[in-house]
């Protein structure tokens, strides 16, 4: 280290200032440099020039692209940055296969907006750009040799995704009118020159609608003719229920079929019409109703895109007097719980081709669902937060516009609990005899000595029907004060769990002895 005494002609304050300026300048310059894992570009408008880099990063395992950086590595920002992620993803979706889903963020560097795209470990390697394979070597890209492609193919983690499979028994074809309508919705921008000509077969290949040169399930679901004959589960059951739970009267019932785009359009009409007929006191109800309708429409669209189509159940939309319930086949909890995998692994949607198709047409603003977006809007309008219920066979989302329980209702339930507690004092033979004939109660009480969720309890005792479990098994045990909720003030909280009470422990000992 150089001593200040060696340079008596340089004031300490001046030296420190120069070092500070140098460090600031150096950090600005070296922040972005082309390397084995970094590529810089002045703007997303030049995305065509870096597609090869994106493909190489995907095959090499990782890499990051920064748009809004000049050739010297300084952040200069990218103009109209809020539209740039869409343009970037459109270019990737149309030119790189299989579907690649980078993490895209808008970051602020010294007041300048930079579009960042992280390419991370993916299970679908090798990726190819318009029929060519690349890998990253230093700060440049090299074509993969044939034997390297074979190694990639051999090491590929085979992930069977339903939307890319071919249904041999499907007798129909593609609805040309619907396909042309879709192409009119996709904004290709300047990704293709006006001279570029593609026949329909090439377009379908670029959109991922062909597997082994045959139309796949994604193509059938979005553009098929008479798809319900082959995929009856691809439908939505819509009901308007006059009541606050399943005991209410169904005053309108409709089964919506057709291709996925038709399902989204028709379900939105059902939702709008029935929400319009829902009235509540208050000057701001009209505005809140519009917000609820908008959010429910977005959730339904995400349900259509991300649901498990291998399950033989339709999506259900239930509109009650105080809430909307959307039941989605398949365990999508990890997606709807803002699931994030390791920073070294990519997050790929359950149906990547459907996510790609709906994103390109502008129906989706993000290819992964997220509840955080909805909760922010609900909080802004003083509406209750979303409630999420998960099971191996379905995911249920509740969107309320009224609190489920008021203080009076809570007090009434507490009084009822006290009445039940008195009536079951010392576990009288009348009540214990009732539960002795119920083989589920002992198993539940033993299992819930540590708090468990409703889904965990159902899995433990092998009950699949949520309504039957709640009404015939769970509620009677709660009323007998043998089991208690961990969050009694929010009975429908997605974090709700159930724990055996002291009375339940005594009851269990009496039964087992």
N, C-alpha and C positions, 0 to 999 in steps of 0.2 A: 504493500500500500504506500502511496506517495505521501510523504509528510508535507504539511502546509509550509513548514519552515524551509523546505527546499525551494519554494517559490515565494519569497517574501514580497515580490513586486505585485502579486495577485491578491487582492483583498478577499477575506473569507466569504463575505456576503456575495461578492461577484462570482466566486468559484461555485458556491452552492446554487446560485441562480442559473449559471451556465449549465451545470449538471442537471438541474431540474428541467431546463428547456430542452437539453439533449435527450433526456429520458422520455419526455413528452413527445418529442419529434420521432424518436426511435420506435416508441410503442405504436405511433400512428402508422409508420411506414412498414413495419414488419408484422403488423397485425394480420394482413392478408397477403399471402404469397402462393402462387401455384406450386403444388407439391404432390406427393404421392396420395395425399388425402384431402387436398384443397384445390378448388378451381374458382377463379374470380372472373367476373364479367361486369361490364358497365351497366347493363340493364337486362331485364327479362325479355325485352324486345329482341335480344340476340340469343334467345334460347336455342335456336336451330344450330348455332355454332358450338354449343356445349352438350348437345344430346349424346354425342359420342363419349364425353367424359362421364355423364350420368350412367350410361350403360357400363362403362369400364369400372366405375365405382361399385355398381351393383354386383358385378362379377368378382371383383377383388375383395369385397367384404364390407367396405365402409368408405365414406368420403363426404365432403361438405362443399356446397356451392354457395357463393355469396354474390348476389346481384345488387349493383349499386356501388361498385368499387372500381376505381380507375386502374390504369396499368401500373401505377406506382404503389398500389396497395392501399391507397387512401379511400376512406368511405366518403362517397360523394352523394349517395342517396339515389333512389330510383323513383321516378315520377309516377304519379297516380298509382301508388304502391298497393292500394286496396284491391285493384283489379289484377295485379300481377300474379298472385298465387293461382287464380283460375286459368290464366293463359299458360303458366308453367305446367300445371297438371294436365291441361288439354294436350299440350305438345308431348308430354311423357306418355299419356294414355294412347295417343294415336300412333306413336312411332316405336315405342318399346314394349316388348312382350316377353314373358307373361306380365299381367298388370303389376306395376310397381307403385308402391305407396310410401313415398318419402315423408319425413316430418318437415312441414313447412311453417316457418315463423317469420313475422315481421319484427326485426330488432332495431333498436335505436342506438346508433353510434355517434356520439357527439352531436345529437340533434338531427341526424340524417337517417332516413329509413332504409334499411338494407333487408332484402328478401333472402332468407337463409333456408336452404334445403339440405337436410341431413339424409344421406343414403346409408342405411345400416344393414346388418346381417339379415338376409331374407332366405326363406326355405325353397324358393323356386328357381334358383340358379341352374343353368346359365340363362342370362337375359340376352336378347338380341335386338339390335337397332336396324329396322328395315332389312332383316335377313342376314345381318352381319354381327359377329360376336367380337367383343373387345375386353381387354383387361388393362389395369393400370400398372405402369412401370415408371417409377420416378414421377416426373411431372408431365409425362406423355402417355399416349394410349397405343397399345399394340393389338393386332388381330390375334385371336386365339387360334392355335394350331388344331387340326382335326383331332389329334390324340388328346389334347386338353379338353376339347368339347366332350369327348367320350368320357373322360374322367369326371367332368362336371355332371354329366347325365347319370353316371353310375353312382355318384355320391349324393345326388339330389334326394332331399327328404320328400318322399311321395306323400302329398297331402291331398286326399280325395275331397274335392269340393263339389257340392251337389250341382251348382249352376254351370259347371263346365262339362258335365257328363252328357252323353248322348242317349236319348230314349228311343230305342229301336222300335217300340210298339206305337210311337206317335204317328197317327195316320195323316195329320193335316200338314199344312205348309205355312208359309209366311204371308201375313196380311200386307200386301204391297202398299195399300193406302196408309196403313198405320206406320209402316217403315218409312215411307216418304215424309209423312208428318213428323216423325222423329228427326230425320235428317235436317228438316227445316228448323228444328229447335236447337240443333248443335251449332255453336258458334265456332267455326274453324278459324276465324280471324284471318291473319296473313300466314298461317302455318302451311298453306298450300297456295301456290301461285295460280292465277286464273288459267294458265295453260295446262295445269295438272289435270289429267283425266283418269278417273278410276271407274272400272265397271263395278256392278253391284257385288260380285263375288269378292273383289279386292276390298271394298268398303266393309263388308261383313267380316272379313279376316282382320282388318285393322281394329274393328270394334270388338273383336273377340267372340263373335257369334258362331264361329265354326270350330269344331273339335274333330280332328281326324277327317276334315273336309266335309263334315255333316253338321247340320244345325244342332246346337246344344240346348240344354235346358234353359239357359238365360235367354236365348233367342225365342224359344217357345213361349216362355212366360211373358216376354215383352211384346212379341209380334205374332204369336201363334194364332191359329184359327181353331175354335172349339177346344180350347186347352183343357176345360174341366172334364172332358171325357177321359183324358189321360191323367190329369192332375186335379182331381176333385178337391184336394185340400187347398188349392190356390184360389181361395175365395174369402169373403169377409161377411160375418154375420153381424148385422146392425140391429139394435133394439133400443126402443125408448120405453123406459120403465117408470111407471107412476109410483114412486116410492123411493126409499133411501137404501134399500138392500134387495137381495134376491127374492124376498117375500112379496115385493110389489107386483102390480099387474103390468104385463107387457101390452102397451097400447099401440105399438107399431113394431113390426118385425120385417126385415128385408134381408135377403141373401144377395150379395153383390158378386158377380162373376165377370168373365171376360179377361182380357190381358191386364197386366199390372197397371198400366197407365189408365185404363178405363176404370179399374177398381179404385184408384186414387181419386179420380174425378167424381165418380158416383158417390163414394163414401163422403167426400167433402160436401156434396150437395145434401146428403142425409144429415150430416152433422150441422150444417148451417141452418137448414129448415127447422130442425128440432130444437136447436139452441135459441132460435128466434122466438119460439113459442114459450121459452122459459123466462119467467119474469121474477124479479126480486125488488124489494123496496130499496130506495137509495138513488141519488142523482147520478152516481157513477157506475150503475149496473150496466148500462148500455156499452160503455167503454170496456169494462171488465169482461163482458160477454164476448166482445170481439177478440180480446186478448186470449181468452180461454179457447175460443173456436180456432184461432190461429195456431196456438200451441198444440192443441189436439190434432189438428190437420198435419202438422209437422211430425208429430209422434207416430201417427198412422202411416205416413209415408216411410218413415224409418223402419216401422214394423214390417211393411211390405217388402222392403229391400233386404233387411237383415234376418228375417225369420228363418226357422229351420223347415225347409220345404220337404225334407224327408219324413217329417211327422204328418200323420194323416188327419190333422185337425185344422180348421180354418182359424183366421184371426177373428176376435170378437170385439165389437165396440158396443158398450152398454152406457146409455145416457140415463142417469138417475136424476132425482129432483135436486140433489146437492153435490153431485160429482159425476165425473166420467171415468169409466174403467176400460182399459185396453188390455186384452189378454192375448199374448203373443206365444205361439208354439215354440218350444225350445228354451234352453237355459241361457239367456242372453245377459245374465247378471253382470258378467265381467265387462261387457261393452257398456251397459247402462250405468255402471258404477265407476265410470271414468277410469277403466282398467288401463294401466300402463305396464308394459312388459319391461324387461331389462333394457338398459340403454344400448345394449349390444344387439338387440333383436327388433325386427320390424313388427308393427302392429297391422295385421291384415284383416279386413272385414270378413265376416262369415261367408258372404257371397260376393267375392271381389268383382266378378263380371257385372253383376247387377249394380253394385256400388259405382262402378266405372260408368255404366250406361246412364244412370240417373244423375250422376255428377256432371257428365258432359252436356246433358240436355238442360242443366240448370235446376232440376227438381231438388237436388241435394246441394247444400252449401258446404258440407263436409262429408267425407266418406265414412266417418265413424260417428255413432250416436254419442251424445253427452248430456247428462242431466244437469250439469252445472249451468249451461246456457239457459235452460228453462227456469231453474230456481232463481236466477238473477232477475228475470222478467217478472216472475210471480211475486218476488219480494218487493219489486218496484211498485206493483199495483196492490200491495197489502193482501195478497192472496196466500192461502196455505201452501207450504212446500209440497213437492211431489212425494208420493209414497210408492215404494218399490217392494214387490213381493216376488220372491224367486223360488223356483222349484226345478227339478231336473227336466220336467216335461213342459213347463210354461214359465213365462215371465209376465207379471201383471203390474201395470202402472195406473195409479189413481191420481186424478187431477180434480181437486176439490175447489169449490168457490165458497163453501161455508165450512166453518169449523165443525168437526163431527160432534164434539161434545161441549156444551156450555158448563159453567160452574154448577148450575142447578142439576144438570144431568150427572155430573161427577158426584155430587153430594148424594143424589138418589141412589147411584150404584154403590156408594160406600155404605149407605143405610141397608141396602139389600144384602151386601156382603156380611154386615153385622148380624142381620136376621139369620142368614144361612149359618154363620158361625155359631150362634146360639142353638139353632136346631140340630147342629151336628156335634154339640158338645159331647166329649168322651166317645165320639164316633159311635152313636147309637146303633143298635143292631138293625133297625129299619133301614138306615141309610147305608151302613156298611154292607148290608145284604144286597142292596141295589148295585153297588159297585163290585161286589164279589162276582156277580154274574157278568161283569164287563171285564174281559180279559185284557183290555188295552190299558186300563188305569194303573195297575201295578207296574207294568212295563214303563209307562210314561213317568210315573213318580220316581222310579229308580233311575231312569235315564236323565231326569231333570234335577238331580241333586246338584249338578252344576248347570247354570242357565243355558238353555237351548232355544234356537229359533223355531218358529212353526214348521218351516220346511224340514229342519233336522228331525223334529219329532215325527212328522209324517213319514219321512224316509225310514226312521227307526222301526216304526210299527207297520210299515208297508201299506199305508193308506194313500191312494193317489187323488181321490176326489176331495178337493179343498173345501167345498161347501159342506159335504157330509162330515168331514173331519171337524170343521169348526162348530157346526150346529149340534152334531150328535155325540161328539167325544170331548172336544176341548172346552166348550162352554159349560157343560154340566160339571166338569172337574173344577173349573174356575169358580162357579157358583157355590160349590161345596167348600171353597177356601182350602182345597188341597193343593192347588197350584196358584201361583201369583205372577202377574206381569212385572217385568223389571222397569217398564215405563208406563205405569197405570194411567197417567194423564194423557198419553198418546197411544191408544190401543192399536192403531193402524200404522204406527211408525215402522219404517223398514228395518230399524234397529231393535225392534221389539223382541224380547226373549221371555221365556217362562221358567220359573224355578219352583221346586217343591217347597212348600211351607212347612213350618214346624208341625202343624196339624196333619199335613200330608205325610210327614215322616212317621208320626204316631199311627196314622191309619195304615200305612204300609207295614209297620211292625206288627200291628194287630192281625192283619190279613195273613202275612207270611208265617206268623207263629201258629 
